[in-house]
Amino acid sequence: MLTFLLISALILAVLGFGAISLPFLIIGAVIWLVTLPIRLLFGFVIGGFFRVIFGVLGGLLGLILAPLLMIVVGVALVVAFISALLALVTPLIPVALLLLLGWGIYRASHPRPQAPAPS
């Protein structure tokens, strides 16, 4: 907050509005400093209580959900790896179909050898 006030004062002073805005910045800084003990008290008392409650609840929730999340992430990684491999192989489908066509023509044009008759 103090950094924001100082940077605001410098920017406004450079722009020439310092004579108008500087008193308001000083009044705002004084009000901020006067209310600081009250804000700290409420922050420690009320905020500290809620931090403890939400911290314990968040820790328990994380303890319960972390193994499930790890399983989901593992399955997602396996599926992503398989998808990546499939994406790499997919452009070869026309070549495989041409090879299959050539093999079919070869099989159709060459007669199969006959098994010898049992004696």
N, C-alpha and C positions, 0 to 999 in steps of 0.2 A: 504494500500500500504506500509506504513511504517512497519507494523508488518511483512508483507511478506519479506521486505528487511532485517529486523533484523533476522528473522528465517533463511532466505537463507544464510546470513553471518555466523550465528552460525553453520549451517549444513556444509557449505563449509570449515569453519575453523576446524571443527572436522575431516572432511575427508582429511585434509591436502592440500586442494586447496586454502587456504586462501591467500597465497602469490600471487597467480595469479589472483584470482577473486576479492579480496577485493578492489583494486583500481577501478575496473569497477563498483562495487557496490556503491562506494563513488561517482563516476562520475554520475551514474544513479540517486542517491539521490540528488545530487546538481542540476541536470537538472530538476528533479521533483519539487524541491523547487523553482527554478527560474521561471518555467512556471506556478506555482500555482496561482499567481494573475490573469494571463490571463485566465486560465481555470475557475477560480471562476467567473470572469466577464462574460465570455460567458455562464457559467452555470446559472447565475442569470438573465441575460438579455434575452438570447434566450431560455434557458431552462425554465425560469420562465414563459415566454409568452406561450410556448407550454404546460406547466403544467396547466396553467389557462384554456386554450382552451380545452385541452383534459379532464380536470377535469369537466368543465361545460357540455361538450358533454357526457361524461361518466355518470355523474349524471342524465342528462335528459334521456339517454338511459336506465339506471337502473330504473328510475321512471316509464318509459313506460313498460319495460319488466318484472319488478318484479311481478306484479299480474299474468301475463300469466305464468311465471315460477312457481309461487306458485300453480296454478291450475294444471299444468303438474306434478309437484312433488306430489300433493295430489292424482291425478289419479294413478300415478305410485306406490304410497304407498298402495292404495287400491288393485290394481292388484297384487302387491307383497304379500300382506296379503292373498288374495284369493288363489294365487299359493302355498303359504306355507301350508295353510289348505288342499288344494288338494293333496299336496305331502305327508302330514301326513296320509290322508285317503286312498291313492292309494294302499298301501300294503294290505288293508282289502278287496280288490275287489274279490280275490279268495274265501274268507270266505263268502262274500255276495252271490256269485254265488252258492256255496254249499248250503247255506240256502235257496236260491230260488229253487234249484233243490229238496231239501227235502220238501219244501212247495208244489211244483208241484206234487210230488209223493203222498203226503198226500191228496191233493185235488182230485187226480185221483183215489185213492184207497177207499176213503170214499164217499158213495153216498150222494147226497144233499137231505136234507129233503124237502118233497113236501109241498107246501102250501095247506091248506084245501080248498076244493072246495066251491065256494060260494053257499049259499043255497037260 
